[in-house]
Amino acid sequence: MKVVKFGGSSLASAANFEQIFQIITADSSRKIVVVSAPGKRFKEDVKVTDLLIDLATKALLKEETAELFEQIVARYQEIASNTGTELAVIKSIRSDLQAILASDKSNPDRFMDRIKASGEDNNAKLVAAFFNARGIPARYHNPKEAGLFVTAEHANAQVLQESYENLYNLREANELVVFPGFFGYTKSGEISTFSRSGSDITGAILANGVKASLYENFTDVDAVFTVNPAFVHNPQEIHELTYREMRELSYAGFSIFHEEALLPAFEAGIPVHIKNTNNPTCCGTKIVNAHEQVARPVVGIASDNGFSQIYISKYLMNREIGFGRRVLSILEKYQLTFEHMPSGIDDLTVILRDNQLNPDLEQTLIKNLTEELQADYVNIERDITLLMIVGESMRHNIGTTYRASRALANAGVNIEMINQGSSEVSIMFGIKKEFEKTAIRALYEEFFKSH
């Protein structure tokens, strides 16, 4: 049994609905479909979710909503009309949205969750009606009735463990299961939404719950690329990567999945296959627990901006008991979180997000760190970019760090910081932001073009 998730770009128009019909009917093991709200039909278009957020905002401000309401319903009606789907479902969508719009607004966050979740919920009803109209028995499943229970954290709902047992019953369905992504229900019966990429989270939860053999995630690209196409023209595709590699690449700026989106599938050991709705026969990218094929040392290169580094130098630092703890205590005093802390015997660098700092706080930190640690030198540098090369096979290959450092040096890029985790899945370099594009291209040439 496969769980299949379609993103908003795969459900934006009648033509997209025809594509997903072909995809689902081409493989009888595709039993459960998770859907997003309709996305953009063209570049300048607006996603239904964004229209719904605007609708909720206007309602909370007691502004006129009639025109926007009709615009949202028209998006569903256009798909239904152009696919020959019974328009009775549009009446249901209209009445559902009217009821939510008229519901209690005393808790704005809860009201916003209800409005936003309706995008996926109503699209799931439309998808089920569409398949039934085409002679494929399908049924819309409400998350509450299916037992998808979550915590009450606004826009950050966490699945409750009992949900997995409840969702296992979906295996018994005789018809195609159509399930809305992005939200679940609290035990008190309130809608609560997941964080960004919420439909991906729903898909992973269902894959875990029904013990699927595969979780297919359909989007609008053929595969995950080895590097950001904005930096390298026509980069190579990644056809297979592990969960650990995906986690590292996601952290360092890859728009693969939200970091926590696939956790339920990972916990159950279920492979994830990223495929293109517009090109479903393409091999795509498979995310697995361990490589099934022989992998090159580096599978991907990622970069992320918006970091600062605090550099601390003190002679015989390594002899001082509690030095690192005192550094962290000073950061904690100012409510600062850190990302990395590479060190030497007399030097320590703390990497943290730029948006936590301001000029006054920087001077206060330098003064505190210098005085309380009796440091020889403390400096803060902004506009640091973190580059990461990722690959589980690096641990079995000699010279990967040398090759990366040589490529950066030959390109005239100075390394401000280098850090390799004990897992040896990734090597991170800190460089000045102005050299990001040059560095990415140099590393790509070294690991994907020169051999």
TALINMO-V437986 format. One line per field, one symbol per residue. psi: psi as a letter, one per 20 degrees, with the letter a starting at -180 (. if undefined). Layout:
# TALINMO-V437986
psi=???
This chain:
# TALINMO-V437986
psi=pqpppprhiikhrhhhhhghghggiioiinhpppqrqpbphrgjrpqhghhhggggggghjkrpigghghhghhgghggggijkqpihhhhggghghggghirpjhnhghgggggghhggghhhgggghgghhjjopqpppphghiknprrjopjlqppqhhhggghhihhipirpppppriraqrhjjqppqraqkhhhggghghgggjlqhqopopbjqhrpqiqoihhpplrqqoipqrgggggghghjipmfqphihjghgghikpqpoprphimiiqhbppprgqpirpqrgphqprqqrkqqpopppppkhiippjghhhghhgghhjlpqqgqmqrahjqpppprphiiqrgghghgggggggghilqhppqpprlpppqpppphihhjppjggggghgggghjkppohqpppqhikhqpppprqhijggggghghghgiihi.
